[in-house]
C-alpha cells in the first residue's frame, strides 16, 4: 500500500497530540503552575494561529447570528483547557490519555441529545462498554487510580471537548476551520488569562532547558501545527479517513507516558484501556463520524 503525503500529515498530527499529555505532565511537575502554563501556552499558540489565518484569509468576519455558537465554543475551550491542565496535574499522563479516549463516545451522546444524530443500539452498547473501561482505569491503582479528582477532571476534559466539537459544527458549514479556530481560540483564551492571572504573575521562570523545550513543543506542536495539518488533511481525504488515524492516539499517548516518564499501568488499567479503545473502534466502524458540512 502506497503511503501518501496526507497520510503522513495525519500520522504526524496524531503523534503530536499523543505526545502532548506526556510533555504537559513533565512541564507541570518541573515548575510550571497549571494556570500559568495554560495562560502563556494558549496565548502564544493563539497569537501564532491568528497571524497565520489572517495571512491566509485577510478576514475574521462572521455573521451576528453565529455569535451564540462562538460563545458556546469559547466557553467549552476555556473549560476544556482548565480541566486538561488540572487533570494532568492531579493524575498520571497515561491515565488521562486513556480516559480521553472516551471523547468520541461523549460526542455521540451529546449529538444524540441535541438531535444532530440518531444513535443505533450498537452505539449505546459501546458507550456502556466505555463506561466500564473508565471505571476499571480509574480503580486500577487502588481506588480511582489513587487520584480520584484527577480522573473526574479528565472526564470533564473529554466531555467539554465533545460539546465544543458539536458547537462548531454549524459554524464549519459556513466558514473555514482556520477562521473559526482563530476566533474561538482568542475568545476562549481571554477567560483563561483572567483566571490564570494570579498564578501567571507569581510564576517563577527559572526552569531548565528541558522544561523550555517541552513548553516550546506544547505551543507549536499540538496547538498550532496540528490545527494546520489536521484541517488540511481533512479537506483532502474527509473526516472518515482522518478518524481512523485519530483512533491511534490513546495507544501512542500511553506509550509515550510509559517510556518517557517511566509511568506504569496495572493489569486492571490495561484491561480498562483496551475496553475503551475497542468500544470506540467498533462504534466508529458502524457509523459515519460527526462532520461539518
C-alpha positions as CSV (number, residue, x, y, z in Angstrom):
1,X,0.0,0.0,0.0
2,X,1.4,3.4,-1.1
3,X,1.8,5.9,1.7
4,X,0.6,9.3,0.6
5,X,1.7,12.7,2.0
6,X,-1.7,13.2,3.5
7,X,-1.3,10.0,5.5
8,X,2.0,11.3,6.9
9,X,0.2,14.6,7.8
10,X,-2.5,12.7,9.7
11,X,0.0,10.4,11.5
12,X,2.1,13.4,12.4
13,X,-0.9,15.1,13.9
14,X,-1.9,12.1,16.0
15,X,1.7,11.7,17.3
16,X,1.9,15.4,18.3
17,X,-1.5,15.1,20.1
18,X,-0.4,11.9,21.8
19,X,2.9,13.4,23.0
20,X,1.2,16.5,24.4
21,X,-0.1,14.8,27.5
22,X,3.3,13.4,28.4
23,X,5.1,16.8,27.8
24,X,2.5,18.7,29.8
25,X,2.8,16.3,32.7
26,X,6.6,16.8,32.6
27,X,6.3,20.6,32.5
28,X,3.8,20.7,35.3
29,X,5.9,18.5,37.6
30,X,9.0,20.6,37.0
31,X,8.0,24.0,38.0
32,X,5.1,25.4,35.9
33,X,1.9,26.2,37.7
34,X,-1.2,24.8,35.9
35,X,-3.0,28.1,35.1
36,X,0.2,30.0,34.3
37,X,1.1,27.2,31.9
38,X,-2.4,27.2,30.3
39,X,-2.4,31.0,30.0
40,X,1.0,31.5,28.5
41,X,0.9,28.5,26.3
42,X,-2.5,29.1,24.9
43,X,-1.9,32.8,24.4
44,X,1.3,32.1,22.4
45,X,-0.3,29.4,20.2
46,X,-3.4,31.6,19.6
47,X,-1.3,34.5,18.5
48,X,0.6,32.3,16.0
49,X,-2.6,30.8,14.7
50,X,-4.4,34.2,14.4
51,X,-1.4,35.6,12.4
52,X,-1.4,32.5,10.1
53,X,-5.2,32.8,9.5
54,X,-5.0,36.5,8.8
55,X,-2.2,35.9,6.3
56,X,-4.3,33.2,4.7
57,X,-7.8,34.8,4.7
58,X,-7.4,38.6,5.5
59,X,-10.7,38.5,7.4
60,X,-12.2,37.2,10.6
61,X,-15.8,38.3,9.8
62,X,-18.7,36.1,11.0
63,X,-22.4,36.8,10.9
64,X,-24.2,38.0,14.1
65,X,-26.4,35.0,14.0
66,X,-23.4,32.8,14.6
67,X,-22.1,34.6,17.7
68,X,-24.1,32.2,20.0
69,X,-22.2,29.3,18.7
70,X,-18.9,31.1,19.0
71,X,-19.7,32.0,22.7
72,X,-20.6,28.4,23.5
73,X,-17.5,27.0,21.8
74,X,-15.3,29.5,23.5
75,X,-16.7,28.7,26.9
76,X,-16.1,25.0,26.2
77,X,-12.5,25.7,25.2
78,X,-12.0,27.6,28.4
79,X,-13.4,24.8,30.5
80,X,-11.5,22.2,28.5
81,X,-8.1,23.8,29.0
82,X,-8.7,24.3,32.7
83,X,-9.8,20.6,33.0
84,X,-6.9,19.5,30.9
85,X,-4.1,21.0,32.9
86,X,-5.6,20.1,36.3
87,X,-6.3,16.5,35.3
88,X,-2.7,16.1,34.3
89,X,-1.5,17.9,37.4
90,X,-3.6,15.6,39.6
91,X,-3.1,12.2,38.0
92,X,-0.8,10.3,35.6
93,X,-0.4,11.1,31.9
94,X,-1.2,7.5,31.0
95,X,-4.5,7.6,32.9
96,X,-5.5,10.9,31.4
97,X,-4.8,9.6,27.9
98,X,-6.9,6.5,28.4
99,X,-9.8,8.5,29.8
100,X,-9.6,11.0,27.0
101,X,-10.1,8.0,24.6
102,X,-13.8,8.3,25.6
103,X,-14.2,11.6,23.7
104,X,-15.9,10.1,20.6
105,X,-18.4,8.4,22.9
106,X,-19.2,11.8,24.5
107,X,-19.6,13.4,21.1
108,X,-22.1,10.7,20.1
109,X,-24.1,11.1,23.3
110,X,-24.3,14.9,23.1
111,X,-25.0,14.7,19.3
112,X,-27.9,12.4,20.1
113,X,-29.2,14.6,22.9
114,X,-29.3,17.7,20.6
115,X,-30.8,15.9,17.7
116,X,-27.8,16.0,15.4
117,X,-27.6,12.3,15.0
118,X,-29.7,9.3,15.8
119,X,-27.7,6.6,17.6
120,X,-28.3,2.9,17.0
121,X,-28.4,0.3,19.7
122,X,-24.7,-0.6,18.9
123,X,-23.6,2.9,19.9
124,X,-25.2,2.6,23.4
125,X,-23.6,-0.8,23.9
126,X,-20.3,0.8,23.0
127,X,-21.0,3.6,25.4
128,X,-21.7,1.2,28.2
129,X,-18.5,-0.7,27.5
130,X,-16.5,2.5,27.6
131,X,-18.0,3.4,31.0
132,X,-16.9,0.0,32.3
133,X,-13.5,0.7,30.8
134,X,-13.2,4.1,32.5
135,X,-14.3,2.5,35.8
136,X,-11.5,-0.1,35.5
137,X,-8.9,2.5,34.6
138,X,-9.9,4.7,37.5
139,X,-9.9,1.9,40.0
140,X,-6.7,0.2,38.7
141,X,-4.2,1.8,41.0
142,X,-6.0,1.4,44.3
143,X,-9.3,3.3,44.3
144,X,-10.0,5.6,41.4
145,X,-6.3,5.3,40.2
146,X,-5.2,6.8,43.5
147,X,-6.2,10.3,42.1
148,X,-10.0,10.5,42.2
149,X,-10.2,14.2,41.5
150,X,-7.8,14.0,38.6
151,X,-9.8,11.2,37.0
152,X,-13.0,13.1,37.3
153,X,-11.4,16.2,35.8
154,X,-10.1,14.1,32.9
155,X,-13.7,13.0,32.2
156,X,-14.6,16.7,32.2
157,X,-11.9,17.3,29.6
158,X,-13.4,14.7,27.3
159,X,-16.9,16.0,27.8
160,X,-16.1,19.7,27.2
161,X,-14.2,18.8,24.0
162,X,-17.2,16.9,22.8
163,X,-19.5,19.9,23.4
164,X,-17.0,22.2,21.7
165,X,-16.9,19.8,18.7
166,X,-20.7,19.9,18.4
167,X,-20.9,23.7,18.9
168,X,-18.6,24.4,16.0
169,X,-20.4,22.1,13.6
170,X,-22.9,24.7,12.2
171,X,-20.0,27.2,12.0
172,X,-17.9,24.9,9.9
173,X,-20.7,24.7,7.3
174,X,-20.3,28.4,6.7
175,X,-16.7,29.4,7.4
176,X,-13.2,27.9,7.1
177,X,-11.9,25.9,10.0
178,X,-9.0,28.3,10.3
179,X,-11.2,31.3,10.8
180,X,-13.4,29.5,13.3
181,X,-10.4,28.2,15.2
182,X,-8.8,31.7,15.4
183,X,-11.9,33.3,16.7
184,X,-12.8,30.6,19.2
185,X,-9.2,30.3,20.4
186,X,-9.0,34.0,21.0
187,X,-12.3,34.2,22.8
188,X,-11.5,31.2,24.9
189,X,-8.1,32.4,25.9
190,X,-9.4,35.7,27.5
191,X,-11.1,34.0,30.5
192,X,-8.2,31.6,30.8
193,X,-5.9,34.6,31.1
194,X,-8.2,36.2,33.7
195,X,-8.5,33.1,35.8
196,X,-4.8,32.4,35.5
197,X,-3.6,35.9,36.3
198,X,-2.6,35.2,39.9
199,X,-0.5,32.2,39.0
200,X,0.9,33.9,35.9
201,X,2.1,36.9,37.9
202,X,3.7,34.9,40.7
203,X,5.2,32.2,38.4
204,X,8.9,31.8,38.6
205,X,10.5,31.1,35.2
206,X,13.8,29.7,36.5
207,X,13.5,26.4,34.5
208,X,16.0,24.1,33.0
209,X,16.3,23.7,29.2
210,X,14.1,20.6,29.1
211,X,11.1,22.4,30.5
212,X,11.5,25.2,28.0
213,X,11.9,22.7,25.2
214,X,8.7,21.0,26.3
215,X,6.9,24.3,26.6
216,X,8.0,25.3,23.1
217,X,6.8,21.9,21.8
218,X,3.4,22.3,23.5
219,X,2.9,25.7,21.9
220,X,4.0,24.9,18.3
221,X,3.2,21.2,18.0
222,X,-0.2,20.2,19.5
223,X,-1.9,23.6,19.3
224,X,-0.5,25.5,16.3
225,X,0.9,22.9,13.8
226,X,-1.7,20.2,14.4
227,X,-4.6,22.6,13.5
228,X,-2.9,23.3,10.2
229,X,-2.1,19.7,9.4
230,X,-5.5,18.3,10.6
231,X,-7.7,20.7,8.8
232,X,-5.6,20.5,5.6
233,X,-5.7,16.7,5.7
234,X,-9.5,16.6,6.3
235,X,-10.0,18.9,3.3
236,X,-8.2,16.3,1.2
237,X,-9.5,12.9,2.5
238,X,-12.5,13.8,4.6
239,X,-13.2,13.2,8.3
240,X,-14.0,9.5,8.0
241,X,-10.5,8.6,6.9
242,X,-9.0,11.1,9.3
243,X,-10.8,9.5,12.2
244,X,-9.1,6.2,11.5
245,X,-5.8,7.8,12.4
246,X,-7.1,9.5,15.5
247,X,-8.0,6.1,16.9
248,X,-4.3,5.5,17.3
249,X,-3.9,8.5,19.7
250,X,-4.6,6.7,23.0
251,X,-2.2,3.9,22.3
252,X,0.6,6.3,21.3
253,X,-0.2,8.5,24.3
254,X,0.1,5.7,26.8
255,X,3.3,4.5,25.1
256,X,4.9,8.0,25.4
257,X,3.9,8.2,29.1
258,X,5.4,4.8,29.9
259,X,8.6,5.3,28.0
260,X,9.4,9.0,28.6
261,X,8.0,9.5,32.1
262,X,8.5,6.0,33.5
263,X,4.8,5.6,34.4
264,X,3.2,2.2,34.8
265,X,-0.2,0.7,34.4
266,X,-1.8,-2.1,36.4
267,X,-3.4,-5.0,34.6
268,X,-6.8,-3.7,35.5
269,X,-6.0,-0.3,33.9
270,X,-4.7,-2.1,30.8
271,X,-8.0,-4.1,30.5
272,X,-10.0,-0.9,31.1
273,X,-8.0,1.0,28.4
274,X,-8.5,-1.9,26.0
275,X,-12.2,-1.8,26.6
276,X,-12.3,2.0,25.9
277,X,-10.3,1.7,22.7
278,X,-12.2,-1.3,21.5
279,X,-15.6,0.4,22.2
280,X,-14.6,3.4,20.2
281,X,-13.2,1.4,17.3
282,X,-16.3,-0.7,17.0
283,X,-18.6,2.2,17.3
284,X,-16.8,4.3,14.7
285,X,-16.7,1.3,12.3
286,X,-20.5,1.2,12.3
287,X,-21.4,4.9,11.6
288,X,-20.2,8.0,9.8
289,X,-18.4,10.3,12.2
290,X,-20.0,13.7,13.0
291,X,-18.7,16.1,10.5
292,X,-19.3,19.7,9.4
293,X,-20.9,20.4,6.0
